[in-house]
Amino acid sequence: MYTININREINKDSVMKLIKSNFAGTKLQAVYDCDGDLVSGLEYNPDNNEIIIESRYDIDDDDYMTDGYTRVDLYDIGDYFVFIQDGDNNIVNIEPKNTTWIDYFSDWDIEPQSLEKFGIDINDILDITDADESDTDVSVWCTHRFVADSYDSTPSDYVRDEDGDVIIFDTFADADEWIDEKIEGVYMLSNGEIAAPTYKVVKVD
């Protein structure tokens, strides 16, 4: 069973007509075989207000993200975005067309770094400010790039020492020199890693 959530900004009556018509005329339209069994798409069951999903991976979805336990598929069906969440919770969210992935995950009780597993660039979320060359007591921000659903992905973070404490550099030049030494030589990609880490000198609170 999938719980149906409709954004309060959306006209509920028009959406319910769309749902009760089994998303007719959209990418999520229910398709049946000759026996009347659901083959693909979404089917609304008015008896218990649930949505049944079959073979939806055959539907042309615009995007998907996953952390290995929860999968979220996004469908553009014209007037709305439909987010279908599988995993710990089975939910169909119907949202305005301007909803971003960051908007969608903003209500989740999840650390920003964990969003990288969904393919989100957390530099768009965290307030990471580039340092000026005149700044003192700075640090280095390391951005890792992994494909979504990489179980052993390394989250982006400030560079840290062996005790797990953020490394603070006295000057911008000291931090810049540390970066130069770090990127020397050949970097071997880890499983699921799509590019070598990038580094930048940043301000710290």
Legacy VTK file of the C-alpha trace (Angstrom):
# vtk DataFile Version 3.0
C-alpha trace
ASCII
DATASET POLYDATA
POINTS 205 float
0.000 0.000 0.000
1.213 3.470 -0.890
0.212 6.474 1.191
-0.914 9.398 -0.981
0.337 12.868 -0.016
-0.865 15.903 -1.960
0.927 19.225 -1.506
-1.346 21.817 0.088
-0.497 24.277 -2.709
-2.156 21.991 -5.269
-5.869 21.853 -6.036
-6.800 18.605 -4.377
-9.963 18.030 -6.424
-8.122 18.139 -9.745
-5.444 15.783 -8.456
-7.984 13.323 -7.095
-9.675 13.225 -10.501
-6.292 12.366 -11.985
-5.645 9.671 -9.372
-9.121 8.146 -9.660
-8.732 7.949 -13.437
-5.589 5.855 -12.782
-3.412 8.729 -14.050
-4.936 8.535 -17.529
-3.071 10.625 -20.085
0.178 10.719 -18.097
3.384 8.682 -17.921
1.868 6.890 -14.934
-1.264 5.725 -16.749
-2.389 2.258 -15.715
-1.961 -0.348 -18.461
-3.726 -3.713 -18.265
-3.271 -7.052 -20.003
-6.077 -9.006 -21.679
-7.042 -10.522 -18.326
-7.459 -7.110 -16.745
-4.342 -7.391 -14.605
-2.225 -4.293 -14.049
0.906 -4.492 -16.214
2.476 -1.090 -15.607
1.656 2.271 -14.143
-0.366 3.260 -11.084
-3.809 1.969 -10.219
-6.006 3.634 -7.633
-8.124 1.372 -5.440
-10.991 3.490 -4.049
-12.106 0.734 -1.674
-9.205 1.332 0.699
-7.701 4.518 -0.756
-4.478 2.874 -1.819
-2.317 3.024 -4.910
-1.030 -0.132 -6.532
2.183 0.047 -8.560
3.301 -2.631 -10.986
6.326 -2.764 -13.252
6.808 0.951 -12.898
10.475 0.661 -13.768
9.278 0.114 -17.341
7.751 3.577 -17.258
9.883 6.392 -18.657
10.786 8.155 -15.426
12.740 11.413 -15.564
15.058 10.681 -12.698
15.656 8.396 -9.773
17.704 8.465 -6.612
18.447 5.839 -4.018
20.450 5.246 -0.867
20.285 1.473 -1.107
17.347 1.226 1.287
14.962 3.825 -0.070
14.311 4.552 -3.724
12.607 7.703 -4.960
11.444 8.093 -8.562
10.370 11.417 -10.012
7.790 11.644 -12.797
6.814 14.789 -14.675
3.150 14.350 -15.571
2.423 17.782 -16.955
0.880 19.926 -14.255
2.579 18.140 -11.361
5.641 16.241 -10.213
4.989 12.820 -8.719
7.588 11.405 -6.330
7.208 7.690 -5.635
9.087 6.501 -2.565
9.820 2.823 -1.973
11.584 1.305 1.011
10.980 1.980 4.690
7.893 3.945 3.620
5.782 3.513 0.504
4.542 6.972 -0.393
3.241 8.760 -3.473
3.880 12.507 -3.158
2.244 14.887 -5.619
4.077 18.214 -5.662
4.160 21.497 -7.640
6.298 21.548 -10.789
8.907 23.811 -9.135
9.757 21.215 -6.453
13.457 20.329 -6.446
15.164 17.254 -5.020
16.502 19.431 -2.218
12.958 20.633 -1.480
11.749 17.045 -1.441
14.377 15.825 1.001
14.233 18.920 3.226
11.596 17.328 5.465
13.628 14.162 5.963
15.485 13.680 9.245
18.776 13.187 7.452
22.233 14.711 7.661
23.156 16.831 4.602
26.152 14.585 3.808
23.810 11.609 3.582
21.981 13.307 0.721
25.020 12.708 -1.455
23.912 9.090 -1.682
20.890 10.423 -3.534
23.121 12.225 -6.017
22.577 15.680 -4.499
25.439 18.171 -4.416
25.428 19.190 -0.756
27.470 22.281 -1.589
24.059 23.642 -2.631
22.764 23.015 0.898
25.595 23.672 3.323
26.904 27.186 3.896
30.462 26.497 2.774
32.183 29.824 2.099
35.397 30.140 0.124
38.214 31.756 2.106
40.074 34.844 0.932
43.860 34.796 0.632
44.056 37.205 3.568
42.000 34.958 5.872
43.559 33.151 8.816
42.412 30.082 10.749
40.924 28.414 7.689
40.203 24.839 6.712
39.871 22.743 3.548
36.612 21.345 2.215
36.856 18.040 0.385
34.108 17.146 -2.111
33.732 13.474 -3.056
31.905 12.274 -6.159
30.201 8.876 -6.067
27.396 7.391 -8.081
24.086 7.161 -6.255
23.559 3.927 -4.314
27.249 3.515 -3.436
27.210 1.756 -0.074
30.828 2.611 0.740
30.766 6.214 -0.485
32.777 8.785 1.463
30.772 11.900 2.396
32.096 15.344 1.578
33.478 17.060 4.662
36.160 19.270 6.112
39.542 17.553 6.117
40.219 15.980 9.493
43.134 14.625 11.495
43.520 11.079 12.818
41.350 11.952 15.826
38.518 13.129 13.596
38.985 16.801 14.390
38.740 19.430 11.653
42.209 20.571 10.594
42.668 24.316 11.034
45.405 26.037 9.051
47.001 29.255 10.263
46.894 30.899 6.846
45.320 30.501 3.416
48.765 29.756 2.007
49.283 26.873 4.456
45.970 25.321 3.429
46.697 25.839 -0.252
50.067 24.130 0.149
48.379 21.170 1.865
46.020 20.853 -1.116
48.936 20.922 -3.586
50.622 18.082 -1.726
47.359 16.124 -1.479
46.624 16.158 -5.214
50.144 15.190 -6.296
50.564 11.878 -8.064
48.005 9.390 -9.355
44.661 8.988 -7.583
43.018 5.560 -7.605
39.231 5.720 -7.676
37.293 3.693 -5.100
34.366 1.460 -5.967
31.544 3.681 -7.203
33.680 6.812 -7.239
33.332 8.783 -10.471
36.099 11.362 -10.025
38.970 12.289 -7.742
38.083 14.437 -4.718
38.300 18.188 -5.124
39.573 20.560 -2.449
39.111 24.225 -1.665
40.176 26.543 1.138
37.163 27.637 3.169
36.211 29.750 6.131
35.314 28.045 9.404
32.946 29.191 12.130
LINES 1 206
205 0 1 2 3 4 5 6 7 8 9 10 11 12 13 14 15 16 17 18 19 20 21 22 23 24 25 26 27 28 29 30 31 32 33 34 35 36 37 38 39 40 41 42 43 44 45 46 47 48 49 50 51 52 53 54 55 56 57 58 59 60 61 62 63 64 65 66 67 68 69 70 71 72 73 74 75 76 77 78 79 80 81 82 83 84 85 86 87 88 89 90 91 92 93 94 95 96 97 98 99 100 101 102 103 104 105 106 107 108 109 110 111 112 113 114 115 116 117 118 119 120 121 122 123 124 125 126 127 128 129 130 131 132 133 134 135 136 137 138 139 140 141 142 143 144 145 146 147 148 149 150 151 152 153 154 155 156 157 158 159 160 161 162 163 164 165 166 167 168 169 170 171 172 173 174 175 176 177 178 179 180 181 182 183 184 185 186 187 188 189 190 191 192 193 194 195 196 197 198 199 200 201 202 203 204
